[in-house]
Amino acid sequence: MKRIYFICSLLVGVCGSIFCQTDVPDVTATFALTNANVVVKPGTTLENATIIIKDGYIQQVGSNLSIPFDAEVIAADSMFVYAGFIAGLSHIGLEKEEEEKGQNNENVKRYDPPPAAAGITPDVSVGEKLNPKQKTVEGYRNVGFTLAHVVPKGRMMAGKGSLVFLGGDSPEEMLLLQDMSLYGSLLASRGRVYPSTTIGVMSKWREMYKQAELAAQHEKKFMANPAGTKRPTFDKTIKSLYDVTAKSIPVFFHTSKTLDLSRAMTLQQELGFDMVAANAKQAYKLADRLKQKNVPVVISLDLPKEAKDNKKKEDDKKENEMKDDKMKEDTETEALKARANKSKKEYESQAAQLEKNGIAFSFSVTETKAGDVKKNIMRMIKSGLSEDAALAALTTNPAKVLGLQQVAGTIEKGRFANLIVTDTTYFKEDANIRYVFVDGKKYELEKKEKKKKKEGDPDAIVDLAGTWSLIISADGMDIEGTINMEKSGDEYTGSMTTDMSDETEFDSVEVDGSNVTIKMTAEMNGGQAPIVVDLIVDEDEFEGSVNIANGMMTADVSGSKDPN
């Protein structure tokens, strides 16, 4: 697939931005990272090398370099420097949107709904929805991402995606290249309006694509010779597909399942648009076809929940079976578990299978929390993916697919100063990211020290009544909130509120000395999710952990009592 149009558009934007930047750095825009292990690209490392950064670009890379007088020197002895990671597909920087509205409205014609009600919004530009203060920007930056391909949320034709720096104080500072892709899928409309089936969606794709081709031709003809030519109508939905039919931008097609991918490739072959298989979870099953058609792949970093403490569960199960003679093996349940386990292993090994078949891929984080990125990559590596291929999926591969290979993905002179600095090789379990550079701006991260689990005192007497402030550390960011406790006799009741959730009443509060367990239930993905907070209280302070939806997400929590 040709990507020259990306690079040309990008370089125009870059050159323009050099003259538009007006913010003056607080101290310096020049940095020197010295004596580092510089991973130039997957498989190529320079030892004891120095990187000179100036005004957002890499000026020099090598040994025995002259350090500029105005540079901030960072002694990176024994550290590793990588090109900043690039998210091949994401929703980073977007607010959580409500479910699509209006599709159940009785005034909407079921067989002829307005485009938005049918999930058709190709005119929507994600660049207009970016929020640099949205917590996901910092969260993904803290785990190494410096650039992201951000697409809007939606269904059949969600809208236009943009290339975004994960830094800056305004959407304008974040934007690198706007409206450089169309994000689409075969997801049927909600609310039983047309197209409400996959076949209907495919038919609608054909209809709109052909309309856009004809409308573009008509408009071009009118502009060349308006005399005697009917004036074209300017339908924004159809016009927004002109750059797709002209192959100026590709369609990133959501293809999580094998059948989705097969149908999308059939549609692409029939209509001729440029396509990227996005959010793929079973792409390895069509490896030969993908390779033959040269379709780029962005695989999902979302993996099934990893079973914890399996040995303990098995031991408990055996013990229970011995205690209860009436317990019989449920063959149907075991079969379901076996299929689920097989599916989990297939998802984990997808990346390794694609590598084995010689298919380059990058990663999508649209369904992955920042805190799960490293963990899921390590699971893929344990399932056979090489570290070089994993690094390529984070750097050089997305750079190529997104047309950024001349300015990002490797550590070379003239590239964007998008870097991450780790205290040891990134793929070690205990590696810490110490610095992240985005567009030449330095972000310093504190080294994470593993906390020793504190043990509570079963004989301690604590007073929980009152208001407590709390901080939940999750996905590389801090979420602040409060806990309100009331005591009646020996029983406690209360509620918790955070800056990301409304007040949630406690189902129960169990106190055993200084050990406190709080249980509650919250709305999550349209259902009810159990939340368990385990705390150790030490006078007017506490620390502990939060477990959401039976391990779907865990986080550390700490707090203190309001003296008033």
Rosetta blueprint (number, residue, H / E / L):
1 M L
2 K L
3 R L
4 I H
5 Y H
6 F H
7 I H
8 C H
9 S H
10 L H
11 L H
12 V H
13 G H
14 V H
15 C H
16 G H
17 S H
18 I H
19 F H
20 C H
21 Q L
22 T L
23 D L
24 V L
25 P L
26 D L
27 V L
28 T L
29 A L
30 T E
31 F E
32 A E
33 L E
34 T E
35 N E
36 A E
37 N E
38 V E
39 V E
40 V E
41 K E
42 P L
43 G L
44 T E
45 T E
46 L E
47 E E
48 N E
49 A E
50 T E
51 I E
52 I E
53 I E
54 K E
55 D L
56 G L
57 Y E
58 I E
59 Q E
60 Q E
61 V E
62 G E
63 S L
64 N L
65 L L
66 S L
67 I L
68 P L
69 F L
70 D L
71 A L
72 E E
73 V E
74 I E
75 A E
76 A L
77 D L
78 S L
79 M L
80 F E
81 V E
82 Y E
83 A E
84 G L
85 F E
86 I E
87 A E
88 G E
89 L E
90 S E
91 H L
92 I L
93 G L
94 L L
95 E L
96 K L
97 E L
98 E L
99 E L
100 E L
101 K L
102 G L
103 Q L
104 N L
105 N L
106 E L
107 N L
108 V L
109 K L
110 R L
111 Y L
112 D L
113 P L
114 P L
115 P H
116 A H
117 A H
118 A H
119 G L
120 I E
121 T L
122 P L
123 D L
124 V L
125 S E
126 V H
127 G H
128 E H
129 K L
130 L L
131 N L
132 P L
133 K L
134 Q L
135 K H
136 T H
137 V H
138 E H
139 G H
140 Y H
141 R H
142 N L
143 V L
144 G L
145 F E
146 T E
147 L E
148 A E
149 H E
150 V E
151 V L
152 P L
153 K L
154 G L
155 R L
156 M L
157 M E
158 A E
159 G E
160 K E
161 G E
162 S E
163 L E
164 V E
165 F E
166 L L
167 G L
168 G L
169 D L
170 S L
171 P H
172 E H
173 E H
174 M H
175 L E
176 L E
177 L E
178 Q E
179 D E
180 M E
181 S E
182 L E
183 Y E
184 G E
185 S L
186 L L
187 L L
188 A L
189 S L
190 R L
191 G L
192 R L
193 V L
194 Y L
195 P L
196 S L
197 T L
198 T H
199 I H
200 G H
201 V H
202 M H
203 S H
204 K H
205 W H
206 R H
207 E H
208 M H
209 Y H
210 K H
211 Q H
212 A H
213 E H
214 L H
215 A H
216 A H
217 Q H
218 H H
219 E H
220 K H
221 K H
222 F H
223 M H
224 A H
225 N L
226 P L
227 A L
228 G L
229 T L
230 K L
231 R L
232 P L
233 T L
234 F L
235 D L
236 K H
237 T H
238 I H
239 K H
240 S L
241 L L
242 Y H
243 D H
244 V H
245 T H
246 A L
247 K L
248 S L
249 I L
250 P L
251 V E
252 F E
253 F E
254 H E
255 T L
256 S L
257 K L
258 T H
259 L H
260 D H
261 L H
262 S H
263 R H
264 A H
265 M H
266 T H
267 L H
268 Q H
269 Q H
270 E H
271 L H
272 G L
273 F L
274 D L
275 M E
276 V E
277 A E
278 A E
279 N E
280 A E
281 K L
282 Q L
283 A H
284 Y H
285 K H
286 L H
287 A H
288 D H
289 R H
290 L H
291 K H
292 Q H
293 K H
294 N L
295 V L
296 P L
297 V E
298 V E
299 I E
300 S E
301 L L
302 D L
303 L L
304 P L
305 K L
306 E L
307 A L
308 K L
309 D L
310 N H
311 K H
312 K H
313 K H
314 E H
315 D H
316 D H
317 K H
318 K H
319 E H
320 N H
321 E H
322 M H
323 K H
324 D L
325 D L
326 K L
327 M L
328 K L
329 E L
330 D L
331 T H
332 E H
333 T H
334 E H
335 A H
336 L H
337 K H
338 A H
339 R H
340 A H
341 N H
342 K H
343 S H
344 K H
345 K H
346 E H
347 Y H
348 E H
349 S H
350 Q H
351 A H
352 A H
353 Q H
354 L H
355 E H
356 K H
357 N L
358 G L
359 I L
360 A L
361 F E
362 S E
363 F E
364 S E
365 V L
366 T L
367 E L
368 T L
369 K L
370 A H
371 G H
372 D H
373 V H
374 K H
375 K H
376 N H
377 I H
378 M H
379 R H
380 M H
381 I H
382 K H
383 S L
384 G L
385 L L
386 S L
387 E H
388 D H
389 A H
390 A H
391 L H
392 A H
393 A H
394 L H
395 T L
396 T H
397 N H
398 P H
399 A H
400 K H
401 V H
402 L L
403 G L
404 L L
405 Q L
406 Q L
407 V L
408 A L
409 G L
410 T L
411 I L
412 E L
413 K L
414 G L
415 R L
416 F E
417 A L
418 N L
419 L E
420 I E
421 V E
422 T E
423 D L
424 T L
425 T L
426 Y L
427 F L
428 K L
429 E L
430 D L
431 A L
432 N L
433 I E
434 R E
435 Y E
436 V E
437 F E
438 V E
439 D L
440 G L
441 K E
442 K E
443 Y E
444 E E
445 L L
446 E L
447 K L
448 K L
449 E L
450 K L
451 K L
452 K L
453 K L
454 K L
455 E L
456 G L
457 D L
458 P L
459 D L
460 A L
461 I L
462 V L
463 D L
464 L L
465 A L
466 G E
467 T E
468 W E
469 S E
470 L E
471 I E
472 I E
473 S E
474 A E
475 D L
476 G L
477 M E
478 D E
479 I E
480 E E
481 G E
482 T E
483 I E
484 N E
485 M E
486 E E
487 K E
488 S E
489 G L
490 D L
491 E E
492 Y E
493 T E
494 G E
495 S E
496 M E
497 T E
498 T E
499 D L
500 M L
501 S E
502 D E
503 E E
504 T E
505 E E
506 F E
507 D E
508 S E
509 V E
510 E E
511 V E
512 D E
513 G L
514 S L
515 N E
516 V E
517 T E
518 I E
519 K E
520 M E
521 T E
522 A E
523 E E
524 M E
525 N L
526 G L
527 G E
528 Q E
529 A E
530 P E
531 I E
532 V E
533 V E
534 D E
535 L E
536 I E
537 V E
538 D E
539 E L
540 D L
541 E E
542 F E
543 E E
544 G E
545 S E
546 V E
547 N E
548 I E
549 A L
550 N L
551 G L
552 M L
553 M E
554 T E
555 A E
556 D E
557 V E
558 S E
559 G E
560 S E
561 K E
562 D L
563 P L
564 N L
